[in-house]
Amino acid sequence: MFQFVITVCSESETQGCPIFAGVTTRLDWSFEDPSKFTGTHEERMKQTRAVRDQIHAKIDSFCEEHCVANEA
């Protein structure tokens, strides 16, 4: 059983993501889709790295809030 399910794209609400029985909380974290980036290879890589960094920051924030709180 999962306590959290986290989706990372805006289509998750409209395209019928799987349903997880027993999930207490579903979090929708929308990020830009790197496959839709345009420009030179370097420009696309810069945008992709920015999304990677946003995801990393969001996970860190989530863990600070939820993971540490559960240890107490």
mmCIF file of the N, C-alpha and C atoms, coordinates in Angstrom:
data_MODEL
# 
_entry.id   MODEL 
# 
loop_
_atom_site.group_PDB 
_atom_site.id 
_atom_site.type_symbol 
_atom_site.label_atom_id 
_atom_site.label_alt_id 
_atom_site.label_comp_id 
_atom_site.label_asym_id 
_atom_site.label_entity_id 
_atom_site.label_seq_id 
_atom_site.pdbx_PDB_ins_code 
_atom_site.Cartn_x 
_atom_site.Cartn_y 
_atom_site.Cartn_z 
_atom_site.occupancy 
_atom_site.B_iso_or_equiv 
_atom_site.pdbx_formal_charge 
_atom_site.auth_seq_id 
_atom_site.auth_comp_id 
_atom_site.auth_asym_id 
_atom_site.auth_atom_id 
_atom_site.pdbx_PDB_model_num 
ATOM 1   N N  . MET A 1 1  ? 0.844  -1.180 0.000   1.00 0.00 ? 1  MET A N  1 
ATOM 2   C CA . MET A 1 1  ? 0.000  0.000  0.000   1.00 0.00 ? 1  MET A CA 1 
ATOM 3   C C  . MET A 1 1  ? 0.887  1.240  0.000   1.00 0.00 ? 1  MET A C  1 
ATOM 4   N N  . PHE A 1 2  ? 0.480  2.254  -0.728  1.00 0.00 ? 2  PHE A N  1 
ATOM 5   C CA . PHE A 1 2  ? 1.227  3.494  -0.840  1.00 0.00 ? 2  PHE A CA 1 
ATOM 6   C C  . PHE A 1 2  ? 0.557  4.585  -0.014  1.00 0.00 ? 2  PHE A C  1 
ATOM 7   N N  . GLN A 1 3  ? 1.375  5.390  0.660   1.00 0.00 ? 3  GLN A N  1 
ATOM 8   C CA . GLN A 1 3  ? 0.828  6.544  1.361   1.00 0.00 ? 3  GLN A CA 1 
ATOM 9   C C  . GLN A 1 3  ? 0.675  7.721  0.404   1.00 0.00 ? 3  GLN A C  1 
ATOM 10  N N  . PHE A 1 4  ? 1.641  7.859  -0.527  1.00 0.00 ? 4  PHE A N  1 
ATOM 11  C CA . PHE A 1 4  ? 1.627  8.941  -1.501  1.00 0.00 ? 4  PHE A CA 1 
ATOM 12  C C  . PHE A 1 4  ? 1.805  8.380  -2.906  1.00 0.00 ? 4  PHE A C  1 
ATOM 13  N N  . VAL A 1 5  ? 1.143  9.016  -3.870  1.00 0.00 ? 5  VAL A N  1 
ATOM 14  C CA . VAL A 1 5  ? 1.413  8.798  -5.284  1.00 0.00 ? 5  VAL A CA 1 
ATOM 15  C C  . VAL A 1 5  ? 1.664  10.188 -5.850  1.00 0.00 ? 5  VAL A C  1 
ATOM 16  N N  . ILE A 1 6  ? 2.800  10.327 -6.544  1.00 0.00 ? 6  ILE A N  1 
ATOM 17  C CA . ILE A 1 6  ? 3.184  11.622 -7.092  1.00 0.00 ? 6  ILE A CA 1 
ATOM 18  C C  . ILE A 1 6  ? 3.242  11.506 -8.609  1.00 0.00 ? 6  ILE A C  1 
ATOM 19  N N  . THR A 1 7  ? 2.479  12.364 -9.286  1.00 0.00 ? 7  THR A N  1 
ATOM 20  C CA . THR A 1 7  ? 2.535  12.427 -10.740 1.00 0.00 ? 7  THR A CA 1 
ATOM 21  C C  . THR A 1 7  ? 3.315  13.687 -11.108 1.00 0.00 ? 7  THR A C  1 
ATOM 22  N N  . VAL A 1 8  ? 4.005  13.653 -12.246 1.00 0.00 ? 8  VAL A N  1 
ATOM 23  C CA . VAL A 1 8  ? 4.882  14.772 -12.589 1.00 0.00 ? 8  VAL A CA 1 
ATOM 24  C C  . VAL A 1 8  ? 4.562  15.413 -13.938 1.00 0.00 ? 8  VAL A C  1 
ATOM 25  N N  . CYS A 1 9  ? 3.366  15.210 -14.428 1.00 0.00 ? 9  CYS A N  1 
ATOM 26  C CA . CYS A 1 9  ? 2.994  15.863 -15.679 1.00 0.00 ? 9  CYS A CA 1 
ATOM 27  C C  . CYS A 1 9  ? 1.558  16.349 -15.597 1.00 0.00 ? 9  CYS A C  1 
ATOM 28  N N  . SER A 1 10 ? 1.270  17.406 -16.346 1.00 0.00 ? 10 SER A N  1 
ATOM 29  C CA . SER A 1 10 ? -0.068 17.986 -16.303 1.00 0.00 ? 10 SER A CA 1 
ATOM 30  C C  . SER A 1 10 ? -1.118 17.066 -16.913 1.00 0.00 ? 10 SER A C  1 
ATOM 31  N N  . GLU A 1 11 ? -0.701 16.140 -17.792 1.00 0.00 ? 11 GLU A N  1 
ATOM 32  C CA . GLU A 1 11 ? -1.650 15.228 -18.413 1.00 0.00 ? 11 GLU A CA 1 
ATOM 33  C C  . GLU A 1 11 ? -2.159 14.158 -17.453 1.00 0.00 ? 11 GLU A C  1 
ATOM 34  N N  . SER A 1 12 ? -1.554 14.031 -16.292 1.00 0.00 ? 12 SER A N  1 
ATOM 35  C CA . SER A 1 12 ? -1.900 12.946 -15.386 1.00 0.00 ? 12 SER A CA 1 
ATOM 36  C C  . SER A 1 12 ? -3.351 12.989 -14.934 1.00 0.00 ? 12 SER A C  1 
ATOM 37  N N  . GLU A 1 13 ? -3.914 14.182 -14.844 1.00 0.00 ? 13 GLU A N  1 
ATOM 38  C CA . GLU A 1 13 ? -5.298 14.275 -14.395 1.00 0.00 ? 13 GLU A CA 1 
ATOM 39  C C  . GLU A 1 13 ? -6.284 14.001 -15.524 1.00 0.00 ? 13 GLU A C  1 
ATOM 40  N N  . THR A 1 14 ? -5.894 14.290 -16.753 1.00 0.00 ? 14 THR A N  1 
ATOM 41  C CA . THR A 1 14 ? -6.837 14.148 -17.858 1.00 0.00 ? 14 THR A CA 1 
ATOM 42  C C  . THR A 1 14 ? -6.662 12.859 -18.639 1.00 0.00 ? 14 THR A C  1 
ATOM 43  N N  . GLN A 1 15 ? -5.540 12.185 -18.503 1.00 0.00 ? 15 GLN A N  1 
ATOM 44  C CA . GLN A 1 15 ? -5.284 11.015 -19.321 1.00 0.00 ? 15 GLN A CA 1 
ATOM 45  C C  . GLN A 1 15 ? -5.421 9.707  -18.557 1.00 0.00 ? 15 GLN A C  1 
ATOM 46  N N  . GLY A 1 16 ? -6.039 9.764  -17.405 1.00 0.00 ? 16 GLY A N  1 
ATOM 47  C CA . GLY A 1 16 ? -6.356 8.536  -16.700 1.00 0.00 ? 16 GLY A CA 1 
ATOM 48  C C  . GLY A 1 16 ? -5.172 7.763  -16.172 1.00 0.00 ? 16 GLY A C  1 
ATOM 49  N N  . CYS A 1 17 ? -4.415 8.384  -15.302 1.00 0.00 ? 17 CYS A N  1 
ATOM 50  C CA . CYS A 1 17 ? -3.331 7.649  -14.648 1.00 0.00 ? 17 CYS A CA 1 
ATOM 51  C C  . CYS A 1 17 ? -3.925 6.479  -13.872 1.00 0.00 ? 17 CYS A C  1 
ATOM 52  N N  . PRO A 1 18 ? -3.131 5.468  -13.637 1.00 0.00 ? 18 PRO A N  1 
ATOM 53  C CA . PRO A 1 18 ? -3.642 4.322  -12.874 1.00 0.00 ? 18 PRO A CA 1 
ATOM 54  C C  . PRO A 1 18 ? -4.138 4.736  -11.497 1.00 0.00 ? 18 PRO A C  1 
ATOM 55  N N  . ILE A 1 19 ? -5.075 3.988  -11.003 1.00 0.00 ? 19 ILE A N  1 
ATOM 56  C CA . ILE A 1 19 ? -5.602 4.230  -9.661  1.00 0.00 ? 19 ILE A CA 1 
ATOM 57  C C  . ILE A 1 19 ? -4.890 3.272  -8.716  1.00 0.00 ? 19 ILE A C  1 
ATOM 58  N N  . PHE A 1 20 ? -4.400 3.811  -7.624  1.00 0.00 ? 20 PHE A N  1 
ATOM 59  C CA . PHE A 1 20 ? -3.703 3.013  -6.632  1.00 0.00 ? 20 PHE A CA 1 
ATOM 60  C C  . PHE A 1 20 ? -4.606 2.867  -5.412  1.00 0.00 ? 20 PHE A C  1 
ATOM 61  N N  . ALA A 1 21 ? -5.061 1.665  -5.168  1.00 0.00 ? 21 ALA A N  1 
ATOM 62  C CA . ALA A 1 21 ? -5.951 1.422  -4.031  1.00 0.00 ? 21 ALA A CA 1 
ATOM 63  C C  . ALA A 1 21 ? -5.234 1.717  -2.728  1.00 0.00 ? 21 ALA A C  1 
ATOM 64  N N  . GLY A 1 22 ? -5.930 2.340  -1.811  1.00 0.00 ? 22 GLY A N  1 
ATOM 65  C CA . GLY A 1 22 ? -5.384 2.602  -0.493  1.00 0.00 ? 22 GLY A CA 1 
ATOM 66  C C  . GLY A 1 22 ? -4.495 3.825  -0.407  1.00 0.00 ? 22 GLY A C  1 
ATOM 67  N N  . VAL A 1 23 ? -4.345 4.583  -1.489  1.00 0.00 ? 23 VAL A N  1 
ATOM 68  C CA . VAL A 1 23 ? -3.498 5.781  -1.450  1.00 0.00 ? 23 VAL A CA 1 
ATOM 69  C C  . VAL A 1 23 ? -4.172 6.835  -0.605  1.00 0.00 ? 23 VAL A C  1 
ATOM 70  N N  . THR A 1 24 ? -3.410 7.345  0.358   1.00 0.00 ? 24 THR A N  1 
ATOM 71  C CA . THR A 1 24 ? -3.967 8.385  1.218   1.00 0.00 ? 24 THR A CA 1 
ATOM 72  C C  . THR A 1 24 ? -3.890 9.749  0.558   1.00 0.00 ? 24 THR A C  1 
ATOM 73  N N  . THR A 1 25 ? -2.786 10.009 -0.154  1.00 0.00 ? 25 THR A N  1 
ATOM 74  C CA . THR A 1 25 ? -2.577 11.331 -0.740  1.00 0.00 ? 25 THR A CA 1 
ATOM 75  C C  . THR A 1 25 ? -1.999 11.202 -2.142  1.00 0.00 ? 25 THR A C  1 
ATOM 76  N N  . ARG A 1 26 ? -2.609 11.911 -3.065  1.00 0.00 ? 26 ARG A N  1 
ATOM 77  C CA . ARG A 1 26 ? -2.084 11.983 -4.433  1.00 0.00 ? 26 ARG A CA 1 
ATOM 78  C C  . ARG A 1 26 ? -1.602 13.404 -4.662  1.00 0.00 ? 26 ARG A C  1 
ATOM 79  N N  . LEU A 1 27 ? -0.362 13.551 -5.090  1.00 0.00 ? 27 LEU A N  1 
ATOM 80  C CA . LEU A 1 27 ? 0.225  14.860 -5.331  1.00 0.00 ? 27 LEU A CA 1 
ATOM 81  C C  . LEU A 1 27 ? 0.512  15.003 -6.818  1.00 0.00 ? 27 LEU A C  1 
ATOM 82  N N  . ASP A 1 28 ? 0.095  16.110 -7.403  1.00 0.00 ? 28 ASP A N  1 
ATOM 83  C CA . ASP A 1 28 ? 0.331  16.374 -8.812  1.00 0.00 ? 28 ASP A CA 1 
ATOM 84  C C  . ASP A 1 28 ? 1.380  17.474 -8.924  1.00 0.00 ? 28 ASP A C  1 
ATOM 85  N N  . TRP A 1 29 ? 2.575  17.084 -9.313  1.00 0.00 ? 29 TRP A N  1 
ATOM 86  C CA . TRP A 1 29 ? 3.681  18.022 -9.496  1.00 0.00 ? 29 TRP A CA 1 
ATOM 87  C C  . TRP A 1 29 ? 3.928  18.174 -10.985 1.00 0.00 ? 29 TRP A C  1 
ATOM 88  N N  . SER A 1 30 ? 3.436  19.224 -11.581 1.00 0.00 ? 30 SER A N  1 
ATOM 89  C CA . SER A 1 30 ? 3.609  19.422 -13.024 1.00 0.00 ? 30 SER A CA 1 
ATOM 90  C C  . SER A 1 30 ? 4.961  20.052 -13.327 1.00 0.00 ? 30 SER A C  1 
ATOM 91  N N  . PHE A 1 31 ? 5.655  19.468 -14.285 1.00 0.00 ? 31 PHE A N  1 
ATOM 92  C CA . PHE A 1 31 ? 6.918  19.998 -14.776 1.00 0.00 ? 31 PHE A CA 1 
ATOM 93  C C  . PHE A 1 31 ? 6.842  20.042 -16.294 1.00 0.00 ? 31 PHE A C  1 
ATOM 94  N N  . GLU A 1 32 ? 7.641  20.921 -16.886 1.00 0.00 ? 32 GLU A N  1 
ATOM 95  C CA . GLU A 1 32 ? 7.690  20.970 -18.346 1.00 0.00 ? 32 GLU A CA 1 
ATOM 96  C C  . GLU A 1 32 ? 8.199  19.633 -18.886 1.00 0.00 ? 32 GLU A C  1 
ATOM 97  N N  . ASP A 1 33 ? 7.712  19.263 -20.046 1.00 0.00 ? 33 ASP A N  1 
ATOM 98  C CA . ASP A 1 33 ? 8.099  18.015 -20.696 1.00 0.00 ? 33 ASP A CA 1 
ATOM 99  C C  . ASP A 1 33 ? 9.329  18.245 -21.570 1.00 0.00 ? 33 ASP A C  1 
ATOM 100 N N  . PRO A 1 34 ? 10.487 17.699 -21.175 1.00 0.00 ? 34 PRO A N  1 
ATOM 101 C CA . PRO A 1 34 ? 11.696 17.912 -21.960 1.00 0.00 ? 34 PRO A CA 1 
ATOM 102 C C  . PRO A 1 34 ? 11.597 17.440 -23.411 1.00 0.00 ? 34 PRO A C  1 
ATOM 103 N N  . SER A 1 35 ? 10.734 16.494 -23.701 1.00 0.00 ? 35 SER A N  1 
ATOM 104 C CA . SER A 1 35 ? 10.617 16.033 -25.089 1.00 0.00 ? 35 SER A CA 1 
ATOM 105 C C  . SER A 1 35 ? 10.003 17.103 -25.991 1.00 0.00 ? 35 SER A C  1 
ATOM 106 N N  . LYS A 1 36 ? 9.430  18.133 -25.399 1.00 0.00 ? 36 LYS A N  1 
ATOM 107 C CA . LYS A 1 36 ? 8.814  19.204 -26.185 1.00 0.00 ? 36 LYS A CA 1 
ATOM 108 C C  . LYS A 1 36 ? 9.704  20.436 -26.315 1.00 0.00 ? 36 LYS A C  1 
ATOM 109 N N  . PHE A 1 37 ? 10.894 20.403 -25.741 1.00 0.00 ? 37 PHE A N  1 
ATOM 110 C CA . PHE A 1 37 ? 11.809 21.530 -25.839 1.00 0.00 ? 37 PHE A CA 1 
ATOM 111 C C  . PHE A 1 37 ? 12.315 21.684 -27.266 1.00 0.00 ? 37 PHE A C  1 
ATOM 112 N N  . THR A 1 38 ? 12.559 22.922 -27.663 1.00 0.00 ? 38 THR A N  1 
ATOM 113 C CA . THR A 1 38 ? 13.091 23.203 -28.984 1.00 0.00 ? 38 THR A CA 1 
ATOM 114 C C  . THR A 1 38 ? 14.380 23.999 -28.842 1.00 0.00 ? 38 THR A C  1 
ATOM 115 N N  . GLY A 1 39 ? 15.081 24.153 -29.935 1.00 0.00 ? 39 GLY A N  1 
ATOM 116 C CA . GLY A 1 39 ? 16.323 24.907 -29.945 1.00 0.00 ? 39 GLY A CA 1 
ATOM 117 C C  . GLY A 1 39 ? 17.487 23.993 -30.254 1.00 0.00 ? 39 GLY A C  1 
ATOM 118 N N  . THR A 1 40 ? 18.667 24.527 -30.057 1.00 0.00 ? 40 THR A N  1 
ATOM 119 C CA . THR A 1 40 ? 19.867 23.735 -30.306 1.00 0.00 ? 40 THR A CA 1 
ATOM 120 C C  . THR A 1 40 ? 19.990 22.654 -29.235 1.00 0.00 ? 40 THR A C  1 
ATOM 121 N N  . HIS A 1 41 ? 20.883 21.727 -29.471 1.00 0.00 ? 41 HIS A N  1 
ATOM 122 C CA . HIS A 1 41 ? 21.119 20.670 -28.482 1.00 0.00 ? 41 HIS A CA 1 
ATOM 123 C C  . HIS A 1 41 ? 21.483 21.285 -27.135 1.00 0.00 ? 41 HIS A C  1 
ATOM 124 N N  . GLU A 1 42 ? 22.333 22.271 -27.136 1.00 0.00 ? 42 GLU A N  1 
ATOM 125 C CA . GLU A 1 42 ? 22.760 22.918 -25.888 1.00 0.00 ? 42 GLU A CA 1 
ATOM 126 C C  . GLU A 1 42 ? 21.590 23.604 -25.183 1.00 0.00 ? 42 GLU A C  1 
ATOM 127 N N  . GLU A 1 43 ? 20.728 24.262 -25.944 1.00 0.00 ? 43 GLU A N  1 
ATOM 128 C CA . GLU A 1 43 ? 19.562 24.938 -25.360 1.00 0.00 ? 43 GLU A CA 1 
ATOM 129 C C  . GLU A 1 43 ? 18.611 23.921 -24.735 1.00 0.00 ? 43 GLU A C  1 
ATOM 130 N N  . ARG A 1 44 ? 18.380 22.818 -25.452 1.00 0.00 ? 44 ARG A N  1 
ATOM 131 C CA . ARG A 1 44 ? 17.483 21.780 -24.918 1.00 0.00 ? 44 ARG A CA 1 
ATOM 132 C C  . ARG A 1 44 ? 18.082 21.149 -23.661 1.00 0.00 ? 44 ARG A C  1 
ATOM 133 N N  . MET A 1 45 ? 19.395 20.930 -23.665 1.00 0.00 ? 45 MET A N  1 
ATOM 134 C CA . MET A 1 45 ? 20.055 20.368 -22.480 1.00 0.00 ? 45 MET A CA 1 
ATOM 135 C C  . MET A 1 45 ? 19.946 21.314 -21.295 1.00 0.00 ? 45 MET A C  1 
ATOM 136 N N  . LYS A 1 46 ? 20.097 22.603 -21.532 1.00 0.00 ? 46 LYS A N  1 
ATOM 137 C CA . LYS A 1 46 ? 19.976 23.599 -20.453 1.00 0.00 ? 46 LYS A CA 1 
ATOM 138 C C  . LYS A 1 46 ? 18.568 23.563 -19.856 1.00 0.00 ? 46 LYS A C  1 
ATOM 139 N N  . GLN A 1 47 ? 17.556 23.493 -20.721 1.00 0.00 ? 47 GLN A N  1 
ATOM 140 C CA . GLN A 1 47 ? 16.168 23.432 -20.248 1.00 0.00 ? 47 GLN A CA 1 
ATOM 141 C C  . GLN A 1 47 ? 15.909 22.124 -19.494 1.00 0.00 ? 47 GLN A C  1 
ATOM 142 N N  . THR A 1 48 ? 16.441 21.031 -20.009 1.00 0.00 ? 48 THR A N  1 
ATOM 143 C CA . THR A 1 48 ? 16.259 19.727 -19.366 1.00 0.00 ? 48 THR A CA 1 
ATOM 144 C C  . THR A 1 48 ? 16.916 19.723 -17.990 1.00 0.00 ? 48 THR A C  1 
ATOM 145 N N  . ARG A 1 49 ? 18.101 20.278 -17.886 1.00 0.00 ? 49 ARG A N  1 
ATOM 146 C CA . ARG A 1 49 ? 18.785 20.346 -16.590 1.00 0.00 ? 49 ARG A CA 1 
ATOM 147 C C  . ARG A 1 49 ? 18.014 21.222 -15.608 1.00 0.00 ? 49 ARG A C  1 
ATOM 148 N N  . ALA A 1 50 ? 17.375 22.276 -16.100 1.00 0.00 ? 50 ALA A N  1 
ATOM 149 C CA . ALA A 1 50 ? 16.569 23.136 -15.233 1.00 0.00 ? 50 ALA A CA 1 
ATOM 150 C C  . ALA A 1 50 ? 15.387 22.350 -14.661 1.00 0.00 ? 50 ALA A C  1 
ATOM 151 N N  . VAL A 1 51 ? 14.739 21.538 -15.492 1.00 0.00 ? 51 VAL A N  1 
ATOM 152 C CA . VAL A 1 51 ? 13.628 20.705 -15.015 1.00 0.00 ? 51 VAL A CA 1 
ATOM 153 C C  . VAL A 1 51 ? 14.146 19.681 -14.002 1.00 0.00 ? 51 VAL A C  1 
ATOM 154 N N  . ARG A 1 52 ? 15.292 19.070 -14.309 1.00 0.00 ? 52 ARG A N  1 
ATOM 155 C CA . ARG A 1 52 ? 15.905 18.121 -13.373 1.00 0.00 ? 52 ARG A CA 1 
ATOM 156 C C  . ARG A 1 52 ? 16.129 18.792 -12.014 1.00 0.00 ? 52 ARG A C  1 
ATOM 157 N N  . ASP A 1 53 ? 16.636 20.007 -12.026 1.00 0.00 ? 53 ASP A N  1 
ATOM 158 C CA . ASP A 1 53 ? 16.903 20.721 -10.780 1.00 0.00 ? 53 ASP A CA 1 
ATOM 159 C C  . ASP A 1 53 ? 15.610 21.067 -10.045 1.00 0.00 ? 53 ASP A C  1 
ATOM 160 N N  . GLN A 1 54 ? 14.557 21.395 -10.788 1.00 0.00 ? 54 GLN A N  1 
ATOM 161 C CA . GLN A 1 54 ? 13.254 21.670 -10.165 1.00 0.00 ? 54 GLN A CA 1 
ATOM 162 C C  . GLN A 1 54 ? 12.712 20.418 -9.480  1.00 0.00 ? 54 GLN A C  1 
ATOM 163 N N  . ILE A 1 55 ? 12.838 19.280 -10.142 1.00 0.00 ? 55 ILE A N  1 
ATOM 164 C CA . ILE A 1 55 ? 12.374 18.014 -9.567  1.00 0.00 ? 55 ILE A CA 1 
ATOM 165 C C  . ILE A 1 55 ? 13.178 17.695 -8.306  1.00 0.00 ? 55 ILE A C  1 
ATOM 166 N N  . HIS A 1 56 ? 14.475 17.875 -8.376  1.00 0.00 ? 56 HIS A N  1 
ATOM 167 C CA . HIS A 1 56 ? 15.345 17.618 -7.224  1.00 0.00 ? 56 HIS A CA 1 
ATOM 168 C C  . HIS A 1 56 ? 14.937 18.493 -6.040  1.00 0.00 ? 56 HIS A C  1 
ATOM 169 N N  . ALA A 1 57 ? 14.707 19.775 -6.284  1.00 0.00 ? 57 ALA A N  1 
ATOM 170 C CA . ALA A 1 57 ? 14.304 20.694 -5.211  1.00 0.00 ? 57 ALA A CA 1 
ATOM 171 C C  . ALA A 1 57 ? 12.952 20.299 -4.619  1.00 0.00 ? 57 ALA A C  1 
ATOM 172 N N  . LYS A 1 58 ? 12.036 19.889 -5.475  1.00 0.00 ? 58 LYS A N  1 
ATOM 173 C CA . LYS A 1 58 ? 10.700 19.488 -4.999  1.00 0.00 ? 58 LYS A CA 1 
ATOM 174 C C  . LYS A 1 58 ? 10.791 18.235 -4.133  1.00 0.00 ? 58 LYS A C  1 
ATOM 175 N N  . ILE A 1 59 ? 11.613 17.280 -4.541  1.00 0.00 ? 59 ILE A N  1 
ATOM 176 C CA . ILE A 1 59 ? 11.792 16.056 -3.750  1.00 0.00 ? 59 ILE A CA 1 
ATOM 177 C C  . ILE A 1 59 ? 12.438 16.390 -2.407  1.00 0.00 ? 59 ILE A C  1 
ATOM 178 N N  . ASP A 1 60 ? 13.468 17.238 -2.427  1.00 0.00 ? 60 ASP A N  1 
ATOM 179 C CA . ASP A 1 60 ? 14.105 17.643 -1.168  1.00 0.00 ? 60 ASP A CA 1 
ATOM 180 C C  . ASP A 1 60 ? 13.102 18.297 -0.225  1.00 0.00 ? 60 ASP A C  1 
ATOM 181 N N  . SER A 1 61 ? 12.291 19.187 -0.761  1.00 0.00 ? 61 SER A N  1 
ATOM 182 C CA . SER A 1 61 ? 11.282 19.872 0.047   1.00 0.00 ? 61 SER A CA 1 
ATOM 183 C C  . SER A 1 61 ? 10.270 18.878 0.611   1.00 0.00 ? 61 SER A C  1 
ATOM 184 N N  . PHE A 1 62 ? 9.823  17.948 -0.232  1.00 0.00 ? 62 PHE A N  1 
ATOM 185 C CA . PHE A 1 62 ? 8.873  16.929 0.206   1.00 0.00 ? 62 PHE A CA 1 
ATOM 186 C C  . PHE A 1 62 ? 9.471  16.097 1.336   1.00 0.00 ? 62 PHE A C  1 
ATOM 187 N N  . CYS A 1 63 ? 10.717 15.680 1.159   1.00 0.00 ? 63 CYS A N  1 
ATOM 188 C CA . CYS A 1 63 ? 11.366 14.846 2.183   1.00 0.00 ? 63 CYS A CA 1 
ATOM 189 C C  . CYS A 1 63 ? 11.565 15.604 3.487   1.00 0.00 ? 63 CYS A C  1 
ATOM 190 N N  . GLU A 1 64 ? 11.940 16.873 3.399   1.00 0.00 ? 64 GLU A N  1 
ATOM 191 C CA . GLU A 1 64 ? 12.091 17.671 4.616   1.00 0.00 ? 64 GLU A CA 1 
ATOM 192 C C  . GLU A 1 64 ? 10.771 17.745 5.379   1.00 0.00 ? 64 GLU A C  1 
ATOM 193 N N  . GLU A 1 65 ? 9.701  17.878 4.655   1.00 0.00 ? 65 GLU A N  1 
ATOM 194 C CA . GLU A 1 65 ? 8.384  18.018 5.281   1.00 0.00 ? 65 GLU A CA 1 
ATOM 195 C C  . GLU A 1 65 ? 7.822  16.678 5.785   1.00 0.00 ? 65 GLU A C  1 
ATOM 196 N N  . HIS A 1 66 ? 7.957  15.627 4.994   1.00 0.00 ? 66 HIS A N  1 
ATOM 197 C CA . HIS A 1 66 ? 7.285  14.378 5.307   1.00 0.00 ? 66 HIS A CA 1 
ATOM 198 C C  . HIS A 1 66 ? 8.189  13.300 5.907   1.00 0.00 ? 66 HIS A C  1 
ATOM 199 N N  . CYS A 1 67 ? 9.370  13.156 5.380   1.00 0.00 ? 67 CYS A N  1 
ATOM 200 C CA . CYS A 1 67 ? 10.236 12.073 5.832   1.00 0.00 ? 67 CYS A CA 1 
ATOM 201 C C  . CYS A 1 67 ? 10.770 12.329 7.230   1.00 0.00 ? 67 CYS A C  1 
ATOM 202 N N  . VAL A 1 68 ? 11.234 13.529 7.505   1.00 0.00 ? 68 VAL A N  1 
ATOM 203 C CA . VAL A 1 68 ? 11.752 13.875 8.825   1.00 0.00 ? 68 VAL A CA 1 
ATOM 204 C C  . VAL A 1 68 ? 10.624 13.858 9.848   1.00 0.00 ? 68 VAL A C  1 
ATOM 205 N N  . ALA A 1 69 ? 9.448  14.337 9.454   1.00 0.00 ? 69 ALA A N  1 
ATOM 206 C CA . ALA A 1 69 ? 8.313  14.383 10.372  1.00 0.00 ? 69 ALA A CA 1 
ATOM 207 C C  . ALA A 1 69 ? 7.919  12.975 10.812  1.00 0.00 ? 69 ALA A C  1 
ATOM 208 N N  . ASN A 1 70 ? 8.071  11.996 9.947   1.00 0.00 ? 70 ASN A N  1 
ATOM 209 C CA . ASN A 1 70 ? 7.706  10.617 10.282  1.00 0.00 ? 70 ASN A CA 1 
ATOM 210 C C  . ASN A 1 70 ? 8.717  9.951  11.198  1.00 0.00 ? 70 ASN A C  1 
ATOM 211 N N  . GLU A 1 71 ? 9.950  10.483 11.249  1.00 0.00 ? 71 GLU A N  1 
ATOM 212 C CA . GLU A 1 71 ? 10.971 9.897  12.104  1.00 0.00 ? 71 GLU A CA 1 
ATOM 213 C C  . GLU A 1 71 ? 10.761 10.271 13.566  1.00 0.00 ? 71 GLU A C  1 
ATOM 214 N N  . ALA A 1 72 ? 10.112 11.378 13.825  1.00 0.00 ? 72 ALA A N  1 
ATOM 215 C CA . ALA A 1 72 ? 9.912  11.853 15.207  1.00 0.00 ? 72 ALA A CA 1 
ATOM 216 C C  . ALA A 1 72 ? 8.905  11.023 15.962  1.00 0.00 ? 72 ALA A C  1 
# 
